[in-house]
Amino acid sequence: MANSRKVVVFPSSAELGPVLAQLVCDRAQKALSAGRGQFSLGLSGGSLVSMLSKELPAQPGLDCSKWVVGFCDERVVPFDDAESTYGLYKNQLFSKINIPDEGILAIDPSLPVEECAEDYTHKLNQVFPNEDVPVFDMLLLGMGPDGHTCSLFPGHPLLQETQKIIAPISDSPKPPPCRVTMTLPVVNAARSVVFVSTGGSKAPVLKEVLEGGEGPALPAARVAPSQGELLWLVDEPAAASLTLEVERPGPGAKL
Ligand SMILES: O=C1O[C@H](COP(=O)(O)O)[C@@H](O)[C@H](O)[C@H]1O
């Protein structure tokens, strides 16, 4: 599938959440029935944590025993720090579903940020042994009001990274400063990339990312999977300024 982008608008996040969870389950089933033996999913932090933690466990017959879950980016802080994305998912989601412990690819936050990125790269390479650039079945991304996604920030040199699959960043403009992040080559190699963006504070940046702006392309606008699908799931407040063609699915619709 060559880079097909779809923008889907829901009345609010209450309608978006269940469709997202259903989509994850659908892509998991596709990966497993294609004989890949596992479903590889990359998670982001921020507002996605509570949405997924509420909606995924509610999916009927959910079986995550063959899932491998990584993090699109992670803050290098102890797991019990409120900023730890792994820590939040562990308490709110992983404790409620049957992902095996060995299927969760967490960073080692005790390492300095450079070594942490190398260690996490090694963990990914073990799960994707035959791929120079890991090809995730699905990545779930958020977007900050500045247009950042993962921990790839506007104007940051990491946007040019072509060699590393995981990069360290120690000057993140959004705290905490030390993080590790997937780079654009990994994001754009995925089979399915799904952005979730909700709330009126995202309206101006969503317009710029989807319809273009005057400056250099924002990080989220650089996400264009070379072989995979690209979906933007947004709510009406976030979509308020859009003029491009969007889909508005009826109740109970599947993507
Ligand atoms: O710092 C981060 O922010 C982005 C966006 O978060 P949101 O709360 O505005 O959805 C998130 O995708 C990323 O994983 C996180 O580290």
Ligand as a Chemical Component Dictionary entry (heavy atoms), coordinates in Angstrom:
data_LIG
# 
_chem_comp.id                   LIG 
_chem_comp.type                 NON-POLYMER 
_chem_comp.pdbx_formal_charge   0 
_chem_comp.three_letter_code    LIG 
# 
loop_
_chem_comp_atom.comp_id 
_chem_comp_atom.atom_id 
_chem_comp_atom.alt_atom_id 
_chem_comp_atom.type_symbol 
_chem_comp_atom.charge 
_chem_comp_atom.model_Cartn_x 
_chem_comp_atom.model_Cartn_y 
_chem_comp_atom.model_Cartn_z 
_chem_comp_atom.pdbx_ordinal 
LIG O1 O1 O 0 5.767  14.517 24.987 1  
LIG C1 C1 C 0 5.011  13.858 24.311 2  
LIG O2 O2 O 0 3.984  14.458 23.651 3  
LIG C2 C2 C 0 3.365  13.858 22.505 4  
LIG C3 C3 C 0 1.992  14.505 22.319 5  
LIG O3 O3 O 0 1.216  14.318 23.483 6  
LIG P1 P1 P 0 -0.295 14.791 23.613 7  
LIG O4 O4 O 0 -0.602 14.700 25.086 8  
LIG O5 O5 O 0 -0.381 16.188 23.094 9  
LIG O6 O6 O 0 -1.115 13.822 22.829 10 
LIG C4 C4 C 0 3.285  12.348 22.664 11 
LIG O7 O7 O 0 2.815  11.765 21.480 12 
LIG C5 C5 C 0 4.667  11.808 23.010 13 
LIG O8 O8 O 0 4.664  10.392 23.119 14 
LIG C6 C6 C 0 5.095  12.387 24.335 15 
LIG O9 O9 O 0 6.359  11.948 24.754 16 
# 
loop_
_chem_comp_bond.comp_id 
_chem_comp_bond.atom_id_1 
_chem_comp_bond.atom_id_2 
_chem_comp_bond.value_order 
_chem_comp_bond.pdbx_ordinal 
LIG O1 C1 DOUB 1  
LIG C1 O2 SING 2  
LIG C1 C6 SING 3  
LIG O2 C2 SING 4  
LIG C2 C3 SING 5  
LIG C2 C4 SING 6  
LIG C3 O3 SING 7  
LIG O3 P1 SING 8  
LIG P1 O4 DOUB 9  
LIG P1 O5 SING 10 
LIG P1 O6 SING 11 
LIG C4 O7 SING 12 
LIG C4 C5 SING 13 
LIG C5 O8 SING 14 
LIG C5 C6 SING 15 
LIG C6 O9 SING 16 
# 
